[in-house]
Amino acid sequence: MSARDNILKIIAMNQPEFLEIPVIDTSVVIQYDDVYTQFKTVLQGIGGKTELISDITLLQEQLAIDKKNLSFVVNTIPELGTVDEQVAFLAAAELERVEKAYVKGTIGVAENGAVWVYESQMINRLVPFICQHLVLVIEKENLVDTLHQAYQKLDVSKEGFGAFIAGPSKTADIEQSLVIGAHGARSAVIYVIE
């Protein structure tokens, strides 16, 4: 028997006892009186912004202005107008010029200010992370208190990729000094539709 086989045999014989995954009663976890206010407070605390709007079509004018004034704006939301489908075929070197991206989210989480976005909503999985400024749009009814509740509503196996995005990128690795927009979107605005 080789040393490799011997090591694998020893590992196989010393497996930990199987334990069932604990069941978490989400009815007794955090519940906020006003989920939107908590979401907004947390998001502002991590460098993002949020705004409550009555209708997604209110963003159509902003998108048109951005497309006129900025050199590379990506829209992935059909309700706002023409979706930039060609983005799906662009490589990182071509996408690094994206100044602003409009992406629809699925669920927002009040406890951490994060928004779940499926890959199909991004069109290209690089878009929300490589753009300079990120605009996310979610429905107010899709705000939940906790990540536990979010995962109960999500089908994470639905697509090959998805991510929770919480505000602009940030790091405090160097001298514990917080830097916003260090390695991704420099700003993030989440529009919540009533």
N, C-alpha and C positions, 0 to 999 in steps of 0.2 A: 504494500500500500504506500502511495506517495505521501509526502508531507501534506500536500494540499488535501488529498482525500481524507487523511487522518484528522486534519483541522475541521473539515466539513462534517465529518462523522461526530466529532466531539460537540460541535455547535448543534447538530441535529438532536443529540441526546440531552442537551441542556437548554431546551426551550422553556421560556416562562409559561406558567399556567395560563390557560385561556381565560380571559375575563370578558364578560359582556360589556358592551358600551353602555355607560350610564344613561338613563333616561332623565332628561332635564324637564321639569315642569315649568314651561315658559309662562304659565299664568302667575307665578310667584316671583318672576324676575322683574327687572326695572320696568316701570310704566310711568310715562310722563303725562302730565295734565294736558299739555299742548305739544304734540309731537313736532309740529313745524317750528315752533319757537325754540325748542331744544336743538333741533337740527341746525337751525340758523345760528344759534349761539355757539355751538361746537364748531361749525364750519368757519365762522369768523375767527374763533380762537386758534384755528390751525392755518389761517392765512387766506381762506376762501371767502367768497361773497355769495349771498343768495338773495333772490328777489321773488316775491309772490306775484304772479300775473294771472289775469283772468282767462287768457286764450293764447295758444301757441302762435296764432297768426300775428300777434303783436311783435313777434321776433322777425317776421318777414322783412319789415322795413330796415331793421338793424342789419340783417344779413345782406340786404341789397346795398346798404351804405358801406359795409365792410368789404364786399366784393368790388365796389367801385374804388375805394380808397386804399385797400391793402393789395399787395401783389399776389398772394396765394392764400385763399380762404377755402376751406373744405366744408361742405354741407353733407351730412349723412342722414338728415331727417326729411322724409318725403313731404310732411305737412308744411315745411318751409319753402318748398320749391324743388327745383331740379337737384337730384342727388348726384354727387360727383363720383359716379361709378368707376371712372378711370383710376381713381386712387387705389383701388384694389390691386392694381398691377404695378404700382410704383414701388421702387426699392427705397431703402432708408436714405441713400444719398439724394434722391429726388424729393423725398418727403421732408428733408431737413429745412426746406424753404417755407413750410406751412406756418403762416403767421397766426391763423385762428381756425379752430375747428368747432363745428356744431354737431353734437352727438346726443342722441336720446338715451336716457338711462332707464332701467327697469324698476329698481327699488332703491329708496334712500333710507339710511339708518340714522336715527336720531342720536344714539349713544356715541357715535364716532364721526358723524358728518360724511359718511361714505356713500357712494352711489354705485350700484352694480350695473355693469355694461357688458352685454354679450358681444362676441366678436362680430356677429352680423350687424349690430348697431354701429360698430366702428368702421365697417367696410374693410379697413386694413388695420390689423391689430397694433400697428405703430402709431396711428393717428393721434390718439389722446395723450400719448407719451412724448411725441416728438414735436408737437405744435408749440408755439410760443404762448398762446392764450387759448384756454379750453372753455367752451360753453357747453354745459350739460343741461338737459331738460328732462324733468320727471313730473309725474302727476302727483298731486298732494295726497290722493287716496293711496298711493304706493309708498308713503312714508311709514316706517315701522319703528318701534321703540329700540329693538336690539338686533344684533347679528343672528341670534337664535331664531327670531321670528323671520328674518330675511331668508335664512337658509331653508326654513319650512316652506316658504313661498317660491323659492327658486328651484329650477331644475338645472343644476350645475353640469349635468351630463348631456344637456340638450345640444351643446355645440362643443367644438374642440377647444375653445378658449373663452374666457370671461374674466373680469376683474372688478374688485371694489376700488374705486378711485375716490380719494378723500382730499379735496383741495389741490392747490398747486404742489409741485414737488418741493421737498424741503430736506435739509440735513443739518445736523448739529455735530457732525463727526469731528470737525477741526476746532479745537479749543472750546468745545461746548458752546459755540456761537451759532445761533440759528440763521440759516441762509435759505431764503425762499426762492424757488425757481432755479436751483443749482443744477439739476440734471433732468429736466423735463419741463412741463408747462410752467411758465413764470407766473401765470394767474389762472384762477379757475372761478367761474361764475356759474352757479346752479340756479336755473329758473324753475320754480315750482308752480305748476299750473293748478289753479283752484278747480 
